[in-house]
Structures are given as structure tokens and as C-alpha cells.
Amino acid sequence: MSLLSDAHIILPADVSLWEEAGAEALLTVFDGQGTTVRSFGAVTRYDDPQMTLNANIVYFAADQNDACYVAFAHQNRLDKYTKDGKLLFSADRRLPYEIRNEMKDEVFTSGAMKQVFSWPSVTSVAKGISVDRKGRVWVLTFLIQPNRFGGFDNQPDFSLCYRFDVFDPQGILQFTVIPPPVKFSGFSICDDRMYLVDPGDESCVYEYRILDRD
């Protein structure tokens, strides 16, 4: 959820909207009474509806001018929209791996019964997004692929698993930041503070100050 200055909120859109031909509805804005104000966000469509659903999982955040930034969990894509839902740009960045979003056969076993299902196999690209007080956009980017449970096999140092890609408001990559060597699976920024969230092993929140070098 993201809160706008007029007390409207942005939430993920109802997936049923994606099924409408030509609908652009990744996100929906609601007023204080819960009434839909508008929906926006370009959906990348695949032949299989399950792949469309998985490939269009997003993280989003609004800046102080109510512009909305959208990072895709399984696409190399950062979008910026105006408060009214107009697309301003769509940017990407260099990644140390190839993105392969495809359907694969998975074998489901229950006792003596085996059944094959076609299931989405997606590349994990981003894990979160936030905007700092200078309007810079921080995207938590995977460096290595997680296992099916969201963890990293034989890799206790999470500073080797993620990096922060930091963009300016025009979508130009400014620099990257190596995260602290603690386990976490999400983050948020408020003013000059970054909060790393570990809902698992430690069940805690780590607080850090963002310092700028002269």
C-alpha cells in the first residue's frame, strides 16, 4: 500500500481487471471511502494466464509529489507514473543473469499418484522499492536466484545476494549500494532512515541511517 497526499491510497488492482482486453490495471487508487478513483499500470501479457499473473507481480512507492514508481519482481523494469496514472518512463538496468520467464512441467506426487502440471518458472529480479527524502528511488535487486522458498542455499551473507540500485527521478541509475550482511527480505525508507525487515530468523527490523558523501 502507498499513501498519497490527498489521503488516497494505492493498492494492487483486482486481477480480474487484467482479463479485460486492453485493460491497464496493475494498480488501483481508492479514496477515503474505498471508492475506486482510477486504475493504471501496463500489464505484460503472456500466452498462459498463470505466467501473466506471476510475471506482473510488482512493488511500488510514491514520492512527495505523488508520482508512483513501480518495480517488477520478475521483469527488468522500473516504471514511473504521474499522480493521474500517465506513464512517464520505463527503465531497466544491467543484471548479472538472463531473465527467463517460461512455463515448465512440474511433477506433483501424492503417494503412488503422479501428475504433471505446466507451471510458471520465473526469474527473480526485484524484492522491493522505496523513495528517500531526496527523491531517489531505491530498488532492491537480486544478484543470485533464491530457492523455491525464497531463501539462498548455502549463502548466509545476504550482502552477496542483493544490491540496491538507486535511480534519480528521471530513471537514470546513479549508483549501487551493497546492503549490510544481515538476513532480511524487505525494506522501506522514511526520511534518511532505511529499515531492513527480517520476518524469519530474527523476526526483527534493522534501522540504518542513509549518509551521503560530499
N, C-alpha and C positions, 0 to 999 in steps of 0.2 A: 504494500500500500504506500502511496505517496500523497502528501497533503499539499494543496495549492493555497495561494494567498487569499483567495475568496472563499475559503472553507470547503471547496470542492475536493473530492478525493479521486485518485486514480487507482483502479483495480484491474486485474486480468479480466478480459472480456469472456463472456459465455462462449464456450467452444462451438455451440450450435450456430453462432453467427458466421463462423468460418465456412460453414457448409453452403451459405448463400453465394450464388455466383457473383463474383466480383466484389464481395464484401471485404473491407479492410477493417479488421476489428480485433487486433491483438489486445488492446487496452480500452477500457471504458471509464468515462468521467461521470461521477454522480454528485448531485448537490446534497445539501444538508438533510434533506428529507428522503434521500435514497432514490431520487428520480434520475433516470439516465439523461445526461446532458448531451453527450456525443461519444462515439467510438472511433478509434483510429489505430493505425499501425499496419504496415504492409505485411501480408502473410505470404511466405514462400510455400508454394504448393507442390506436392509430390503425387505420384500415381496412387500410392497407398495412403488412406486417411490416417492410419496409425503413425506413419512416418511424418506426415504433415503435422500431426499433433506434437510429436516428440521434437522435431526439428525447429518448432516455433515456440519452445519454452523460452521465456525472457526474464531478465531482471531490469528494473527501471528505477529512475530517480529524477526528481525535479529540482531545478536550480532556483535562485531567489527571484528570477523573472518568470517563473512558471514554465520555462522550456523543459521538455521531457526528454531524457536520454534513455535509450533502450539498448541493452547488451543482450545478445543471443547466446543461450547456453551451448548450442550445438552448431552455430554458424560463426564465421569470422566476420562479424558485422556489428557496428555501432551506429545507431540511428539517432538523429535529433529532430524533435518535432516542436513546433510552436505551441503556445497555450491552446490554440484553436485546432490543433491536430494536423497542421501542414508540415510535410516533410521538408527539412532544411538541408540535410545531407545524410549520406550513408557512407561510413568509413570502415576500413579494415586495417590490419597490421601484420607484420611478419610473424609467422608461427614456426616452431621447430618440428612440425609434423604436418602431414597431409590430412585434410578433412575428408572422411569417408562416411557419409550417411546413406545407408543402404539396408535393404531387407535381407535377413538371413534366416535359414531354417534352424529352429531350436527344438530339441527333443525333450518332451515332457514325460517323465517316468513316474508311475504310481503302481507299486507292486509289480505285477507281471505285465501291466499295460504300458505301452509306449505310443506316444502320438507326436507327430511333427507339426509344429506351428511356424508360420512365417512371422518374424518379429523384427522390429527396428533395431539396427545396430548403428549407434550414433557416436560421433567424436565429441568429447567434452572440451569446450573452448573457454567459456567464461563461468565464473561462480558467483559474481555479484558486481554491483556498480554503486557508486556514490559520488557526490559533488562536494568539494571543500569550499571554504569561505572565499577563495579567490576565483571560484567558478571553474576550477579544473575538474575534469571527470576522471575518476579512478575506476579502472576495470580490473577485477581480479581474474587473471588469465592462467589457465593450466599450462604447465611446462611438460608434464608427463600425464599419461592417461590413468585415471583411477580404476580400481576394480569395480565389479558389479555392485558392491556395497557402498561405494563412494569413498573408500579408503585407498591407501597406497601400499602395495605389497612390499615388505622389507625396506621401507623408507620412513624412518621415524622423524627425519628432519624435513619439515614442511616448507622450509625456505628453498628447498630444491624442487618442490612440486608446483609452486605458484610463483607468479610475479605480478606486480601492479603495473599496468600500462596506464600512463597518465596523459590525457589529451587536453588541449585547450578548448574553449567553447566553439571553435570552428572545426573541431575534429582532427586537428593536427597533433600527432604524437610528440610530446615534449620530452619525456624521459621515462625510464622504468625504475621500479623500486623493488628490492628484494625484501620480502616480509621477514619478521622475526622468526627464529627457529622454534616456534611453538605450534602445537596442533590446534587447528581451527577449521571451520567450514563455511564461514560467512563473515561479513564485516559491515560496518556503517561508519559514517563520518559526521561529526557535529562540530561546527566552528573549526578549531585547529586540533581536534582530538579524533583519533581513529580507534574504533572498538573492534577487536577480533573476537568472534564468538566461537567457543568450543562447547557444543551441546552434548558431547560424548564423554571422553575420558575424564576430564576435569570438571565438566559442567560449570563453566565459568566464562567471564568476559575479561579480556585483557585490554587495558587502556594505554594508548600511546599518544604522545604529542607530535604533531607534524611540524618539523623545523625546516625552514628554507635557508639555504646557503646564500651568502651575498655574492 
